[in-house]
Amino acid sequence: MVPFIIITLVKVVIVLVVFLILIAYLTWLERKLLGHFQVRLGPMRVGPHGLFQPFADGIKLLFKEDILPANAHKFIYHLAPLLTFIPALIMVAVIPFGKGVKFLGYPVDMVISNFNMGILYVLAVSSIGVYGIVLAGWSSNNKYSLLGGLRSSAQMISYEISLALSLIGVLMIAGSFSLVDIVGAQDKFFNWFVFRQPLGFILYLVCAIAETNRAPFDLPEADNELVAGYMTEYSSMKFAMFFLGEYGNMINVSALATTLFLGGWHGPYLPPVVWFLIKLVAFLFFYIWIRATLPRFRYDQLMNFGWKVLLPLAILNVFVTAVIMIM
């Protein structure tokens, strides 16, 4: 019992430290890549090639003045950033990073918690972030924040439905809700679900970008329409926590894409964890590339695309998968 508790605590600490470092350096990677895409250098001042820029940003945000609007609902105003950041943090608990290893003489799975309803846990936890955004807009007592929170929640709920449906084909083929079992079903290259569920992968990709409020679906932060949307009245570390949650969710959906469609830790020659990180970074690179390439949707286009295109295609994908499995 005691070794199990120690091993679990060690896994939690390692995963959280690595996750927070990844969030910090994802901000650097995005600014650097966007700079090169636009024929400029990006961050260069703090450290070699701006490598210490995330630490400088963190120190700056930590010491900035924390302003509280006079008529804000204080409790919910303070709670909303936590409801955005904490779900992104705890979702990592079920993502498997590699095969089992030996630690203190005990076999250890490279996942904090491997239970047979992992995918349902992911969908349940990810939906909590909607509350953080809509409550941030409402509690700020600002009409622009309220409008931003309302349309953010409408967008996230709309695309969450299609995202969940896009995963059903994978669950049907794998025959399990456990993320470890789903990776195990992709043990050979052409068994990766990106080949067996190409439509499901495309639907997941589009819905994941919209679910995390990223370009071209970044309507919740439409600066030219809503000042800064639901986070207009936030400053200092509360403002930072919204972005930590956003970048954390980017890492989570990339890790899920790696796990569900790209074979997880499977790959030749290199250690399993290295393969997982390579696929994760490649997906994140694609994420940022899309932001640098595509213009923002209009809001009516965004909602029409979610309900009239993605949702019917997701249902069709489930139907076709079922027919092929029966045949």
Sequence and secondary structure as in RCSB ss.txt:
>XXXX:A:sequence
MVPFIIITLVKVVIVLVVFLILIAYLTWLERKLLGHFQVRLGPMRVGPHGLFQPFADGIKLLFKEDILPANAHKF
IYHLAPLLTFIPALIMVAVIPFGKGVKFLGYPVDMVISNFNMGILYVLAVSSIGVYGIVLAGWSSNNKYSLLGGL
RSSAQMISYEISLALSLIGVLMIAGSFSLVDIVGAQDKFFNWFVFRQPLGFILYLVCAIAETNRAPFDLPEADNE
LVAGYMTEYSSMKFAMFFLGEYGNMINVSALATTLFLGGWHGPYLPPVVWFLIKLVAFLFFYIWIRATLPRFRYD
QLMNFGWKVLLPLAILNVFVTAVIMIM
>XXXX:A:secstr
 HHHHHHHHHHHHHHHHHHHHHHHHHHHHHHHHHHHHTTS    SSSGGGTTHHHHHHHHHHHS     TTS HH
HHHHHHHHHHHHHHHGGGG   EEEEEETTEEEEESS   TTHHHHHHHHHHHHHHHHHHHHHHTT HHHHHHHH
HHHHHHHHHHHHHHHHTHHHHHHHT S HHHHHHTT SGGGSHHHH HHHHHHHHHHHHHHTT TTS GGG HHH
HTTGGGTT  HHHHHHHHHHHHHHHHHHHHHHHHHTS TT  SSS HHHHHHHHHHHHHHHHHHHHHH     HH
HHHHIIIIIIHHHHHHHHHHHHHHHH 
